[in-house]
Amino acid sequence: MDPTKPTEYKPGDIAWVLTSTALVFLMCPGLGLFYAGMARMKHSLSLMMLSVLAVAMISIQWYLWGYSLTFSPTGGPFIGNLDHALGRGIGWEPHPSAPHIPSSAFFLFQLMFAAITPALAYGASAERMRIMPSILFLFIWSTLVYDVITYWVWGYNGWLTKMGVMDYAGGTPVHISSGSAAVAYAMVLGKRKDYNHPSTVPHNVAFVFIGTALLWFGWFGFNGGSALAADARGIQAIINSHLSACVGGLVWVMMDYRHNKKLTLIGFCTGAVAGLATITPGSGFVSSSSSLAFGLVGSAVCNICVSLKSKYHFDDALDVFAVHYVGGLIGLVMTGIFAQQSIIGLSYPIGATDIPMGGWLDGNFQQVLVQLAAIGSVTGWAFFVTYGILWLMNKVPGLALRLEDHEEELGTDIAQMGETAYGYLPMLTTNLKGDVESGLSSTSTTRGESDSNLHMSTVESTSRPVRNSQKSKSSDTKEKDGLPGSSGNTPMAAPTNGSNTTLNLDLHELRSDEDEDHPRRLPPMTEQGSHRPTRLAHPTRHDYTEESSDDGEK
């Protein structure tokens, strides 16, 4: 090659890697939707927010020093250097680990891996973590954990690279590290106040479905793009990923069917993700037949771990450990067994003689020991460093990791963001005097402390007035209690009858403690006659009826 001429590439290689970059980026909002649907409604927006915050924060960190620490070709066995800090030397010339594409394309592709990894860990700490400290955590964790581990596994001089670890697309840097970090985060935060309560169930299965579709679609770029070229090995990685996901989804559904005799969409989506996580490290090393075993074993074992989650001594809210860590662990071990030289050779020229050996199937049983060494070292580093970071942050004033009790009960979305996932809510303000002037009353009538009581500001609502749940009260009494009467857009205020009141975020009406004994049900469809269009009827709850609604409107 003439050093005076610019390096020539195949345009298809560059196009495929850039397309894969976009696909992996799409996984980030997909993960946000998946987590939001799995969580309860009052915490859903915060999980979407964290998924995009991860992209924003890690992109800056990756440009400043993350890429350089992770992929410096002149680093030592433990960590890279700052030769490429602030984007220096990133351009048209290739990186030694990606000779078929410019280093700028390699920079972008690996950036998306770095962005989605810490976002995965947030699933274990959902519904009780504060958002602001988690932003700082992203910066620190990526530098001290992700960059270090990824250098070990994929760095040009990383010690696990030199040992010959087989990890095609991120079993250790992504799934093992995020799963270990998730356990540490959950342990530092402690369990949710209502841990194991029947209400802690997915609130929107449609979000889970859409999120899974985006993750599955993006995973084709995640695994297929890791070939870093448009070649047969990348195609094989996509085939393996798809087959493993299909088997994983079906196995999970069948295993759940044994217990409740129902075919659940949640089960299929979770199983598909488990199958994808399991095949990730071996997607470019194993045959299509082996990928079926990956999906079967990975999904089955992950399902068992989820069913045993009550035995854990930590609250993994969205099963990050059971799906991603366990799936990644199984995938790494099985890669050491099923890796084949014939599959590895798909990215080599025909007739090449320097193709590495496969795993146990090719007689290289030592590969399993190398895989176990990678699992142990990455797990230990990710868990203990993450736990130390969080422990220190929790000691710093203003960086408390966990929500206050009343914020956790109110929900992360309103308490931390002032927003809700569905419909319109008036703005929230904080009353530091402990006096609830209007809106949401405190969750207990005995809570009179001076710490912040959240309440509704007197903002006009453009939605239909909220109706009083007690029919016997007159309109004057309603106005006295601060509840809207039969007309006008009156701000909501706390009832003065001494009952504990919370905001029903499902239907936007005040609910008392006694109301919580009654299930929230979707409003039925009613036919109103030829002169009135079909519309949703008002929900029948307690002594409220459609007739009383019409009387009030008159």
BELFENZI-V777228 format. One record per backbone hydrogen bond with DSSP energy under -1.0 kcal/mol. CO is the residue of the C=O (numbers start at 1). NH is the residue of the N-H. E is the energy in kcal/mol with one decimal. If there is no record, write none. Layout:
# BELFENZI-V777228
co & nh & e
CO & NH & E
CO & NH & E
This chain:
# BELFENZI-V777228
co & nh & e
2 & 5 & -1.5
10 & 13 & -1.0
10 & 14 & -1.5
11 & 15 & -2.7
12 & 16 & -2.4
13 & 17 & -2.1
14 & 18 & -2.4
15 & 19 & -2.3
16 & 20 & -2.6
17 & 21 & -2.0
18 & 22 & -1.9
19 & 23 & -2.0
20 & 24 & -2.5
21 & 25 & -2.2
22 & 26 & -1.9
25 & 28 & -1.5
26 & 30 & -1.6
27 & 31 & -2.8
28 & 32 & -2.0
29 & 33 & -2.4
30 & 34 & -2.4
31 & 35 & -2.8
32 & 36 & -2.4
33 & 37 & -2.5
34 & 38 & -1.6
35 & 39 & -1.8
37 & 204 & -1.8
39 & 203 & -1.8
40 & 43 & -1.9
41 & 44 & -1.2
42 & 413 & -2.3
44 & 48 & -1.5
45 & 49 & -2.7
46 & 50 & -2.3
47 & 51 & -1.4
48 & 52 & -1.4
49 & 53 & -2.4
50 & 54 & -2.1
51 & 55 & -1.0
52 & 56 & -2.2
53 & 57 & -3.0
54 & 58 & -2.3
55 & 59 & -1.7
56 & 60 & -1.4
57 & 61 & -2.3
58 & 62 & -3.2
59 & 63 & -1.7
60 & 64 & -2.4
61 & 65 & -2.4
61 & 66 & -3.0
62 & 67 & -2.1
64 & 86 & -1.6
65 & 69 & -2.6
66 & 70 & -1.7
67 & 71 & -2.8
68 & 72 & -1.1
69 & 80 & -2.1
72 & 75 & -1.3
77 & 159 & -1.9
79 & 76 & -1.4
82 & 85 & -1.3
84 & 87 & -1.2
85 & 88 & -1.3
87 & 90 & -1.5
91 & 104 & -2.0
93 & 103 & -2.0
95 & 98 & -1.9
98 & 101 & -1.1
102 & 106 & -1.7
103 & 107 & -2.5
104 & 108 & -1.9
105 & 109 & -2.3
106 & 110 & -2.3
107 & 111 & -1.5
108 & 112 & -1.3
110 & 114 & -2.0
111 & 115 & -1.8
112 & 116 & -1.8
113 & 117 & -1.4
116 & 120 & -1.5
117 & 121 & -1.0
120 & 123 & -1.4
121 & 124 & -1.3
124 & 317 & -1.7
128 & 403 & -2.3
131 & 135 & -1.2
132 & 136 & -1.2
133 & 137 & -2.3
134 & 138 & -1.6
135 & 139 & -1.2
136 & 140 & -2.1
137 & 141 & -3.2
138 & 142 & -2.0
139 & 143 & -1.3
140 & 144 & -2.5
141 & 145 & -2.6
141 & 146 & -1.4
142 & 147 & -2.7
145 & 149 & -2.7
146 & 150 & -2.8
147 & 151 & -1.6
148 & 152 & -2.0
149 & 153 & -2.0
150 & 154 & -3.3
151 & 155 & -1.3
152 & 161 & -1.7
158 & 162 & -2.3
159 & 163 & -1.3
160 & 165 & -2.2
170 & 174 & -1.4
170 & 175 & -1.8
171 & 176 & -2.4
172 & 177 & -1.8
174 & 178 & -1.9
175 & 179 & -2.2
176 & 180 & -2.3
177 & 181 & -2.4
178 & 182 & -2.3
179 & 183 & -1.7
180 & 184 & -1.9
181 & 185 & -2.7
182 & 186 & -2.5
183 & 187 & -2.2
184 & 188 & -2.3
185 & 189 & -2.2
186 & 190 & -2.0
192 & 195 & -1.6
194 & 197 & -2.4
197 & 200 & -2.1
199 & 201 & -2.2
204 & 208 & -1.4
205 & 209 & -2.3
206 & 210 & -2.6
207 & 211 & -3.0
208 & 212 & -2.4
209 & 213 & -2.2
210 & 214 & -2.2
211 & 215 & -2.5
212 & 216 & -3.1
213 & 217 & -2.4
214 & 218 & -2.7
215 & 219 & -2.1
218 & 222 & -1.9
219 & 223 & -2.8
220 & 224 & -1.5
221 & 225 & -1.3
224 & 227 & -1.1
225 & 228 & -2.3
229 & 231 & -1.5
231 & 235 & -1.5
232 & 236 & -2.2
233 & 237 & -2.0
234 & 238 & -1.7
235 & 239 & -2.3
236 & 240 & -2.6
237 & 241 & -2.2
238 & 242 & -2.5
239 & 243 & -2.4
240 & 244 & -2.4
241 & 245 & -2.2
242 & 246 & -2.3
243 & 247 & -2.4
244 & 248 & -2.6
245 & 249 & -2.5
246 & 250 & -2.0
247 & 251 & -2.7
248 & 252 & -2.1
249 & 253 & -2.0
250 & 254 & -2.2
251 & 255 & -2.3
252 & 256 & -2.3
253 & 257 & -2.1
254 & 258 & -1.0
256 & 259 & -1.4
256 & 260 & -1.7
257 & 261 & -1.9
264 & 268 & -1.6
265 & 269 & -2.6
266 & 270 & -2.5
267 & 271 & -2.5
268 & 272 & -2.4
269 & 273 & -2.1
270 & 274 & -2.3
271 & 275 & -2.5
272 & 276 & -2.2
273 & 277 & -2.6
274 & 278 & -2.1
275 & 279 & -1.9
276 & 280 & -1.1
279 & 283 & -1.2
281 & 168 & -2.8
282 & 285 & -2.0
282 & 286 & -1.8
285 & 340 & -2.8
287 & 291 & -1.6
288 & 292 & -1.0
290 & 294 & -1.9
291 & 295 & -2.3
292 & 296 & -2.1
293 & 297 & -2.8
294 & 298 & -2.5
295 & 299 & -1.9
296 & 300 & -2.0
297 & 301 & -2.5
298 & 302 & -2.4
299 & 303 & -2.3
300 & 304 & -1.9
301 & 305 & -2.2
302 & 306 & -2.2
303 & 307 & -2.1
304 & 308 & -1.1
306 & 309 & -1.5
308 & 311 & -2.3
309 & 312 & -1.5
315 & 317 & -1.3
316 & 319 & -1.2
319 & 323 & -1.7
320 & 324 & -2.1
320 & 325 & -1.4
321 & 326 & -2.3
323 & 327 & -1.1
324 & 328 & -2.6
325 & 329 & -2.7
326 & 330 & -2.6
327 & 331 & -2.4
328 & 332 & -2.3
329 & 333 & -2.2
330 & 334 & -2.8
331 & 335 & -2.0
332 & 336 & -1.7
334 & 338 & -3.4
335 & 339 & -2.0
336 & 360 & -2.0
337 & 361 & -2.3
339 & 359 & -2.9
340 & 344 & -1.9
341 & 345 & -2.2
343 & 346 & -1.5
344 & 347 & -1.5
345 & 348 & -1.6
349 & 352 & -2.0
359 & 362 & -1.4
359 & 364 & -2.3
360 & 363 & -2.0
363 & 365 & -1.0
364 & 367 & -1.5
365 & 368 & -1.2
366 & 370 & -1.7
367 & 371 & -2.3
368 & 372 & -2.2
369 & 373 & -2.1
370 & 374 & -2.0
371 & 375 & -2.3
372 & 376 & -2.6
373 & 377 & -2.4
374 & 378 & -2.4
375 & 379 & -2.4
376 & 380 & -2.3
377 & 381 & -2.4
378 & 382 & -2.6
379 & 383 & -2.5
380 & 384 & -2.2
381 & 385 & -2.1
382 & 386 & -1.7
383 & 387 & -2.6
384 & 388 & -2.1
385 & 389 & -2.5
386 & 390 & -2.5
387 & 391 & -2.5
388 & 392 & -2.4
389 & 393 & -2.5
390 & 394 & -2.3
393 & 396 & -1.2
396 & 399 & -2.2
401 & 130 & -3.0
404 & 408 & -2.7
405 & 409 & -2.0
406 & 410 & -2.0
407 & 411 & -2.8
411 & 415 & -2.5
412 & 416 & -2.6
413 & 417 & -1.5
413 & 419 & -1.5
427 & 457 & -2.0
429 & 455 & -1.7
431 & 434 & -1.1
431 & 453 & -1.5
444 & 447 & -1.5
446 & 448 & -1.3
453 & 431 & -1.8
455 & 429 & -2.0
457 & 459 & -2.3
470 & 473 & -1.2
474 & 478 & -2.1
475 & 479 & -2.1
476 & 480 & -2.1
477 & 481 & -2.3
478 & 483 & -2.4
488 & 490 & -1.1
500 & 513 & -1.0
502 & 511 & -2.4
503 & 505 & -1.1
504 & 508 & -1.9
509 & 504 & -1.9
511 & 502 & -2.3
514 & 517 & -1.5
515 & 518 & -2.3
524 & 537 & -1.9
535 & 526 & -1.4
541 & 544 & -2.0
545 & 549 & -1.6
546 & 550 & -2.4
547 & 551 & -2.3
548 & 552 & -2.0
549 & 553 & -1.9
550 & 554 & -1.6
